[in-house]
Amino acid sequence: MTKELDFDAIKKAAEAYGPDMTAFLRAMISHPSESCEEGEVVACIKAEMEKLGFDKVEVDGLGNVIGWMGEGDKIIAIDSHIDTVGIGNINNWTHDPYEGYEDDEVIYGRGGSDQEGGMASAVYGAKIMKDLGLIPAGYKIMVVGSVQEEDCDGMCWQYIVNKFFPSIGVKKEQVEFVISTEPTDGGIYRGHRGRMEIRVDVKGVSCHGSAPERGDNAIYKMADILQDVRALNENDDADATEIKGLVKMLNPKYNPEHYEDARFLGRGTCTTSQIFYTS
């Protein structure tokens, strides 16, 4: 039987752990942790889990840090990726991005919201569940600090499911559901639009700048494609619009079988994020 939740007790426990959660988040922020360089923050998280009395803490072969609470066979997983993008030009930051600057409203630094803040919430959320006896009978909580998400999102959980689980005798069917701690402005989201990366290659012929007519300018070709990609993201779906925007997926006229799902998940987006050249 599921235990009736005492939200006041949960809130009180969370508030009591507030200073510890803040210190933990600032500690994570203090460790630069770009993709494939997460070792220091993994050690920081592992130490915090052990300090809080997680039943088991381990680091898998890919580098994901995993903490367990409870002894049941069924698994409720909570995931936070712990790698970050780079800081760019440090002079553009108001405060040191690795200091974890704190005021009455925010904790400021690289990874504070994406996604080490989620890691702090997950670790202490599992601790509170154990403290208050909220882990259902037959279940255990799996808190994952996953790596390399910024560069290879999805690979971390592929490794967990296909490599790590078999190594510890766990079947993927034992995972009842997964909570992602990606920031949602405090909302609870019950779906995901998914993600796709598409690479477009354009070929040309180089020539001297004094005689461009002798070449085939790949930049001009790509410029046309980039404008079309922009149109997909920004345009409406009116009949007169030549390149209809992704908003058309919400319209039963263009997406008769799945428009309701699309409306539930919300309009998709697309953008150009990287350009490479070889000439």
N, C-alpha and C positions, 0 to 999 in steps of 0.2 A: 504494500500500500504506500502511495506517495505521501510524504509528510506534508502537512499543511504549512505553507510558508508564512513566517512572521516577518513581514517586510520592515517593520520598525526595528527588529533585532538585527536584521541584515544591514540596514542603514547605519545603525549604531556601531556595528562591528567594522564596517567600512570606514566610518569616520575615525574610529579609534586607531585604525591602521594607516590613516592619512599621512602622518609624518614619515612612517616607514616606506610607504609607497612612493612618496615624493623623493626620499633619499635614494631609493632603488632606481627610479627613473633617471634621476640626475647622474647616478653612477653609470648607467647604461649609456647615456648621452656622452659621457666623458671619454668613452672608448670609440675611436673612429672604427666604423664597421661597414665599409663598402663591400660589395659582393666579392666573395672569395677571401675577404680579410676580416672575418667575423670572430676569429679565435678569442680575442680579449673579451668581447661582450658575451660570448658563449660561456666562458669561465665565470664571468660576473653573474650571469643568470643561474648557472649550476650552483654556485655558492649560495645564492639567495634561496633557491629551492631547498637545498640541504639545511640551511638555517631554519627554515619554516617547518621542517619536519615532513617533507614529501616522503611518501613510502618508498619510492625508488626514483633515482635521477640518473640518466645516462645520456651519452652523446653517440649518435649513430655514425655509420661509416662515412656519410656525406658531410657530417658536421652539425646536423640538427640537434638541438638540446631538448630532451624530453623528460618531463617530470610526471610521475603517476601519483594519484591519490585514490585510495579505495582498493578493494580486492575482488570485485565482481568480474564476470566474463564480458559483459557488455560494456562498450566504450563510448563515452561522450568526449569528443576531442575539441580542444580550443586552440586555434592556431594564430600565431603572430609572426610575421617575418621580421627578422632582426637585423637584416642588412639595410643599408641606406644608399641613396645616391650620393654623389660627391658634394662638396661645399662650394665649388666654383671659386670665384675670387673672394677670399676671406675679408677683404676690405669692404665688400658690399654688405656685410652683416652688421646689424646694429650692435650685437653682442657676440662674444666668442661662441661659435656654434658648438663647441665641445665643453663649454662651461656649465650648461644647464641653468642659465639665468632664471631666477624665480621672482615673481612678484605676487600680488594678491589674486591674480586672475590666470596667469599662464606660467608654464615652464617652457623656456625658449631654448631651442637647440636642434641640431640635425638629428632627425629620428624621433623627436618628441611626440609627434602625432603619427608619423608614418615610419615605423609602427611600434616603436618601443613603448609608447604610452599604452598600447594594447597589451603588450607583454606584461607590464606592471599590473594591469587590471586582471589579466588571466591568472597570473601567479597568485595574487592575493585573493582573487575570487575563489580559486580552488581551496586556498587555506581557510577562507571563511566557510565554505561548504563543509569542510571537515570539522571545523570548530563547532558549528551549529548542527551537525548531524544531518546535513541536507543531501548527502550523496545517496541516491536510492539504493536499496538492497539489490545486489546482483550487478551493480554498475561500478565502474571506476572512471576517474577523470584523467584524461591525457592532455597535458599542457605542452604544446610544441612551440619552440622558438626556431622557426625554419630559416634556412640560409639561401642565398643566391636568388631570391625572388625578383629583385630589380632587373637582373639580367636574364634569368631563366625561370620565370614564374611557372609553377606547376611541377618542375623537376623535383623539388624537395619532397613533395607528397608522392610522386611516382616512386621515388626511392623508398620512402617509408612503406608504401603499400606493397611494392614488388620485391624489396630486398630486406628491409628491417623487420617487417611483420613476420615473414617466414623464418627469420633467424631466431625469433623469440617465441615461435609457436602460436602466433596470433593470425587469425583469418580476417580478411578485410570485411567480411560480413558481420563481424562483431562490433564494428563501428556503427552505432545507431544514427548519429548525425555529427556534423562538424560545425562549430561556431568560428567564423572568421572575425577577428577583431579589427579589420580595416575600419577607419573612421567613417561614421554615418551621421554625424551631427546629432548623436544621441538617439537615433531611430533604430528600429529593429527591421532589417530587410530580410525578406523570405525568398529571395531569388537573386539570380545573377545573370546579366546579359551575356557573359562570356567575353572572350578576348581573342583576337586574331592578329597576327603580324603578316603583312604581305610585302614582299620585296619586288620592286619593279626595276628591271635593267634596261637601259637605253644605250644603243651603240651609235657611234659616230665616226667621222674621219677627221683627224687633226690636220691643221694647215697653218700657214703663217698668218698672223693677224692682219697683214697688209693685203691679203687676198682671200677673204673669208668664203668667197664663192667657190673656191677650189675644195673646200671641205664639206663635211656634213655635221652641223653643230648639234651635238647631243644635248647641250644645255637648253637650247631652244625647244627641243622635243620634250625634255623633262618639264620645262616650264608650262607647257600646255597640259601635261598630265597633272601637275600640281594644282593648277586652277580647277581642274575637274574634281580632284579630291576635295578641295575646299568647297566646291559647289555641293558635293554630296553631304557635307556636314551642315552647310548654311542654308541651302535652298528649301523652298516649300515644295508641295506636291501638286500644285495647280496644273490643270491640263495644259496651259500654255508654257509651263516651265520645261525647257528642253532636258536638262539634267535634274531629275527630281531628287530632293534630299532624302536622307534616311528617315525622315518623318513619315514617309510613305508607308513604312512598315506598320504604322499604327492605323492605317486606312484599310478597311475591308475590301476596297476596290482593288488594291494592289497586293494585299496579303490576306486573302479570304479565309484561309485555314488557320492562321496563327495570329491574326491581329489582336485578339483578346489577350493572348500571352504577351505580345509586344507592349500592349497598353499597361499591363500589370508591371512589367519590368522597366518600362520607360524607354524613351527614344535613345537609340544608340548614337554613338559619336565616332568620328574618324578624323585623323590628322596625319600630317607628315612630320616625322620626328627625327629622321636621320638622312643625311645625304653623303654618299661616298663617291669618289672619282679615282680613276686610274691613269689619267693622261696628264 
